[in-house]
């Protein structure tokens, strides 16, 4: 009966059960903290970075619109002049095979702050269309994740760069495993009509590779050959870098592409290269 006295001795608490319960509560709390961190890294930072990317794109569009007709040479031909400023956009990157909406403004520099707003150009590497290696870094998870699906690119897929005056069409190089039978593979894919394995100094440059984060030679003028003198017949390459595997920065996923063609913009027309309509 309630309030009834008992002459039974008080029971000692089950220490093992208490310890297990306390550990369980700590694990649940730790799990919630980790879950909240993952939600923040994957979703919240994506939203924040999307806003910064929109701002960077709007600023670049305003810059291009305000400078129309200013960058010319004799004869009236418009020329590329890049205003490279840390954290500011200067070109646009399109990955049509991953989707019509997969495009980003490329900013100058690869600092953490810059990469929060979008893909960043490695300072000192080539610029769009130039001989050498136009190299760009981007996050794979969180921070907008512009290169989330970079591993889905296949040999000969188009990577298009837009500047104020030009369109540049690069195509991903053949995979190492495909080089020996490239003539056969090339015949079955019209996108590969002008894509071939690179020879000479570039004989070890392939469409995709996985490297350690310390391997900075992948963005050298001749990828894989840091400090080497560029050959006389220097190619115009593009290199995209991101973390690998997803949710880890243990390695880097690298994609190499070669310049196939350049389209000069016509100020009187809103024309775009047909490669932008390519999809897998």
C-alpha positions in Angstrom: 0.0 0.0 0.0 1.2 3.5 -0.8 3.3 4.9 2.0 3.6 1.6 3.7 6.9 1.0 5.6 9.0 -2.0 4.7 11.5 -3.8 6.7 13.3 -5.0 3.5 16.8 -3.6 3.1 17.2 -1.0 0.3 18.3 -2.5 -3.0 21.7 -1.5 -4.4 21.5 0.1 -7.8 22.7 -2.1 -10.6 26.0 -0.5 -11.4 26.5 -2.3 -14.7 23.1 -1.3 -15.9 23.8 2.3 -15.0 27.1 2.3 -16.8 25.5 0.8 -19.9 22.7 3.4 -19.8 25.2 6.3 -19.4 27.3 5.0 -22.3 24.2 4.6 -24.4 23.1 8.1 -23.7 26.6 9.4 -24.6 26.6 7.4 -27.9 23.1 8.8 -28.8 24.3 12.3 -28.1 27.4 11.8 -30.1 25.4 10.3 -32.9 23.1 13.3 -33.0 26.1 15.7 -33.0 27.6 13.8 -36.0 24.2 13.8 -37.7 23.8 17.5 -37.3 27.3 18.0 -38.6 26.6 15.9 -41.7 23.4 17.8 -42.3 25.2 21.1 -42.0 28.1 20.0 -44.2 26.0 18.4 -46.9 22.8 20.5 -47.0 23.3 23.8 -45.2 26.6 24.6 -46.8 25.1 23.7 -50.2 22.4 26.3 -49.7 24.8 28.9 -48.5 27.2 28.2 -51.4 24.4 28.2 -53.9 23.6 31.8 -52.9 27.3 32.8 -53.2 27.5 31.2 -56.6 24.4 33.1 -57.8 26.0 36.3 -56.6 29.2 35.5 -58.4 27.4 34.7 -61.6 25.3 37.9 -61.4 28.4 40.0 -60.8 30.2 38.3 -63.8 27.2 38.9 -66.1 27.1 42.6 -65.0 30.8 42.9 -65.8 30.4 41.3 -69.2 27.4 43.4 -70.1 29.2 46.6 -69.0 32.3 45.8 -71.0 30.6 44.9 -74.3 32.5 46.5 -77.2 35.3 47.7 -75.0 37.9 44.9 -75.5 38.7 45.2 -79.2 41.7 45.3 -81.5 42.2 46.8 -85.0 39.4 45.7 -87.2 36.9 45.5 -84.4 37.5 41.9 -83.4 36.8 41.4 -79.7 39.6 39.8 -77.7 39.8 38.0 -74.4 41.1 40.1 -71.5 40.7 38.6 -68.1 40.3 40.7 -65.0 41.7 38.2 -62.5 40.9 39.1 -58.9 41.0 36.8 -56.0 37.5 35.3 -55.4 35.9 36.9 -58.4 34.4 35.1 -61.4 36.0 35.4 -64.8 34.6 32.4 -66.8 31.8 29.9 -66.8 32.1 26.1 -66.8 29.5 23.7 -68.4 29.4 19.9 -68.0 26.5 19.1 -70.4 26.8 15.3 -70.2 25.9 15.6 -66.5 22.8 17.6 -67.1 21.7 20.8 -68.9 21.7 22.7 -65.5 25.2 21.7 -64.5 27.2 24.9 -65.0 29.1 27.2 -62.7 31.0 30.5 -62.6 34.7 29.9 -62.2 36.5 32.1 -59.7 40.1 33.1 -59.4 42.0 31.2 -56.7 41.5 28.0 -54.7 41.4 29.3 -51.1 38.8 27.8 -48.8 36.8 31.0 -48.9 36.8 31.1 -52.7 35.8 27.4 -53.1 32.8 28.1 -50.9 31.4 30.1 -53.8 32.2 27.7 -56.7 35.0 26.1 -58.6 38.3 27.9 -58.4 41.1 28.4 -60.9 44.6 27.4 -59.8 46.6 30.5 -59.9 49.5 30.4 -62.3 48.0 27.7 -64.5 46.9 28.5 -68.1 43.8 30.4 -68.9 41.0 29.2 -71.2 42.2 28.3 -74.7 45.9 28.9 -73.9 48.6 26.3 -74.3 49.4 24.7 -71.0 47.0 23.4 -68.4 43.9 25.3 -67.4 43.3 23.8 -63.9 40.2 24.1 -61.8 39.4 22.7 -58.3 35.9 22.2 -56.8 34.2 20.5 -53.8 32.7 17.1 -54.3 30.5 17.1 -51.1 29.1 20.2 -49.4 29.9 23.8 -50.4 27.6 23.5 -53.4 29.4 20.3 -54.5 30.1 21.5 -58.1 32.1 18.4 -58.8 29.9 15.9 -57.0 29.5 13.7 -60.2 32.9 14.3 -61.8 33.5 10.5 -61.7 30.6 10.1 -64.1 32.4 11.9 -67.0 33.6 9.6 -69.7 36.1 9.8 -72.5 35.2 12.4 -75.1 32.5 14.1 -73.0 32.5 17.8 -73.6 33.6 20.4 -71.0 32.7 23.8 -72.2 34.2 27.1 -71.0 32.5 30.5 -71.7 34.3 33.8 -71.5 33.2 37.3 -72.4 34.2 36.8 -76.0 34.6 33.1 -76.7 33.4 29.6 -76.2 36.1 26.9 -75.7 35.2 23.2 -76.1 37.4 20.7 -74.4 36.9 16.9 -74.4 37.9 14.4 -71.8 40.9 12.4 -72.9 40.8 8.5 -73.3 41.1 6.4 -70.2 44.4 4.5 -69.9 42.6 1.1 -70.3 41.1 2.3 -73.6 44.2 3.5 -75.3 45.3 0.2 -76.9 41.9 -0.2 -78.6 41.1 3.4 -79.1 40.7 3.2 -82.9 37.8 0.8 -82.4 36.2 2.7 -79.5 36.6 6.0 -81.5 34.5 4.7 -84.4 31.6 3.9 -82.2 31.3 7.4 -80.6 31.0 10.5 -82.8 32.0 12.7 -79.9 35.5 11.1 -80.2 36.1 12.2 -83.8 38.8 14.7 -82.9 40.0 13.0 -79.6 43.0 10.9 -79.6 45.5 9.7 -76.9 48.3 12.2 -76.6 51.8 11.2 -77.5 55.2 12.4 -76.9 55.6 14.3 -73.6 51.9 13.7 -72.9 52.0 9.9 -73.4 51.1 9.3 -69.8 48.3 11.8 -69.6 44.9 10.1 -69.5 41.3 11.1 -69.0 41.1 10.2 -65.3 43.4 9.3 -62.5 43.4 9.0 -58.7 46.3 10.6 -56.9 47.4 11.6 -53.4 46.6 15.2 -52.3 50.4 15.9 -52.3 50.7 15.2 -56.0 50.6 18.8 -57.3 52.2 17.7 -60.6 48.8 16.9 -62.1 48.2 20.6 -62.7 51.6 21.2 -64.3 51.7 22.3 -68.0 52.5 18.7 -68.8 50.5 16.8 -66.1 52.7 14.5 -64.0 55.9 16.3 -64.9 56.4 19.1 -62.3 59.1 21.5 -63.2 59.6 20.2 -66.7 60.1 22.4 -69.7 57.0 22.5 -71.8 57.4 21.0 -75.3 57.5 23.1 -78.4 54.2 21.6 -79.5 52.5 22.4 -76.2 48.9 21.2 -75.9 46.0 23.2 -74.5 44.7 21.1 -71.7 42.2 21.4 -68.9 42.4 19.6 -65.5 39.6 19.3 -63.0 40.4 18.2 -59.4 38.2 17.2 -56.5 38.3 15.0 -53.4 38.0 11.2 -53.6 36.2 9.2 -52.5 33.1 11.0 -51.6 33.0 12.2 -48.0 36.7 11.9 -47.8 39.8 14.0 -48.7 42.2 11.0 -48.6 42.8 11.2 -52.4 42.1 13.4 -55.4 40.0 12.6 -58.5 41.6 14.1 -61.5 40.1 14.6 -65.0 42.1 15.7 -68.0 40.7 17.2 -71.2 42.1 18.6 -74.4 41.0 21.7 -76.3 39.1 20.7 -79.5 37.7 23.9 -80.8 37.1 27.6 -80.1 33.9 29.5 -81.0 34.2 33.3 -81.2 31.0 34.9 -79.9 28.9 37.1 -82.2 27.7 40.1 -80.3 24.7 40.4 -82.6 23.5 36.8 -81.9 22.7 34.8 -78.8 24.5 31.7 -80.3 25.8 28.8 -78.2 27.9 25.8 -79.2 26.0 22.6 -80.0 28.1 20.7 -77.4 26.0 22.3 -74.7 23.1 20.1 -75.8 25.1 16.8 -75.4 23.9 14.6 -72.6 24.6 11.0 -71.7 
